[in-house]
């Protein structure tokens, strides 16, 4: 996403500031908590004597009676707060906070009861409102008007619920001072990583929209791109695959026959309408579903619903000749290595493999600026960075302003960057290295008194570890997205539009739930779920890069993340979703997409088509999960879906049947999201779907 947040998964334990324990008594009332080293290096868990609980919100962590603290006191969990207070994450540390009810003021931006959110009205006051507040609630919120739309690559999605309004100060909603050049809304693409999954996923922060707004670059739609080839018709039968996809099915693939286990698992001798006894008992297939179990096939890929296509719905421009301008503070030990990396990426096969189909040309390294005499800030907001970046570009500090440039600043480990929440700004800000590692954005600059504002793309990188590869893989993610979507001005996991000049910001409407799976819909975001295979080191680059989404590979039913990994078969399990469903919520607005309708308390069985682009070493295993709860548990703490399979293994050509039970109501306009994970050995692929009540 534009603001590429590398959201790190919350571990629920504290990081030790130093090695060793504390001297003196521990575990008693008002004494230091007992410390036990955690399973992971550098982590610790706390305990106290019987009848006491540890408050690790205090420094040092202290043993206290349960529920001992009033509003405003430091806390580590709800057990530290007097009932009915709860422990709320806030800037400066977690505090005990009152639970606010419908209509109560919420000046801090948090504290509303379950199913309520804090929204600031046009007059500046903030109130707790129902999540499905409808049109009135939507119009009362000015938080959605944030002009800045930076996109971040995120690993940790537990972004907390701090004050949403605490984001970027400044004259405008995007933080631009009132007397500075009017900059178009900057969009931040945030890659939100699930609270408890994808822990290996690099956190790539994509700051403000890729500002590759080049006055000379005509909109991508002006010249036909390879990626503009028609995608499968949305109303085509789900089993119908484009001819091109069938013809591209790797004729030279190894002729290995499916393993015996796979054939046996398909039960060729059994009636296709008779699933295993256990499956029948647990989940009788819906009467409306054709219980065709399929069978292993040597035609690759077997028929299946199409993969998504990344689209340029607004017809925005891309960067035709992107140039990298590195910006570092004095003493950056990676300065020379990053300059070499930029040059090698530009000369590599990786760059055209990831960007050429979207109309992006060769990447060039344009030099490094050292901010001599400047001290890196201890803390800074994304809005302040945007204003600073615009002033520097306008002044010529980085050389002659280049509308095809991607100005890439690398902050040291001593700087903390604050961004608006990637899920939705109403949930409060997120922080570098805790929640994200980088992002991309854009800023509008007036170069002369008489000229119109010109958009410039930039990327922001946080230094979170000592590993150069950790920096470079986030850098590659942001450079691809800044080139293919340089002028987005709106962002958010649930935002369908990146603004009037956004380019390749989101997948097609039939597959919009993929944006939720990937914590964003840009090219880099969409391949985050493939970690760790999404990260690799090309021989002609020498440091890590991230593979990104390819429409061409997706249309041919290959692994959609480019470059394609030679010699590894791509396999997946696609739910057959034939209904057109619509839902409306405060977070998403009105959305129409492909899905399945299931009222609360009822169930329905859908077909799941298994396919691969060449023979696999054996059958793969499938599993289903509640996507919103799995990846966004901070916002969707309760599972509302449960699942039963008729079978949990299969190969290319098999058709499985999944019974979905809606066990509770969703506050997301009645919409639920699920995800099917296919696993074979150490590799896995995911395919999401939508359920509407």
ABEGO torsion letter per residue (X at the ends): XABBBBBBBBAGBBBBABBEBBBEBBGBBGBBBBBBBBABBGBBBBBBBBGBBBBAABOBBBBBBBGABBBGBBBABAAABBOABBBBBBBGEBBBBBBBBBGBBBAAGBGBBBGBBBBBBAAGBBBBBBABAEAAAAAABAAAABABABBBBBABABAEBBBAAABBBEABAAGBBAABBBBBBBBBBBBBBBAABGAABBBBBBBBBBAABBAABBBAAABBBAAABBBBBAABBAABBBAAAAAABGAABBABBBBAAAAAAAGAABBAABBBAAAAAABBBBAABBABAEBBBABOBBBBBBBBBBBBAAGBBBBABBBBBBBBBBGBAAAAAAAAAAAAAAABAAAAAAAAAAGBBBBBBAEBBBBBGBBBBABBBAAAAAAAAAAAAAAGAAEBBBAABBBBBBBBAABBBBBBBAABAAAEBBBBGAABABBBBBBBBBABAABBBBBBBBBBBBBABABAAAAAAAAAAAAAAAAABAABABBEAABABAEAABBBABBBAAAAAAAAAAGEABAAAAAAAAOAAABBBBAAAGBBBBBBBBAAAAAAGBBABOBBBBGBBBBBBBBBBABBBBBBBAAAEBBBBBBBBBBBGBBBBBBBBBBBABBBAEBBBBBBBBAAAAAAAAABABBABBBBBABABEBBGBBBBBBBBBABBBABGGBBBBBBBBBBEABBBBBBBBBBX
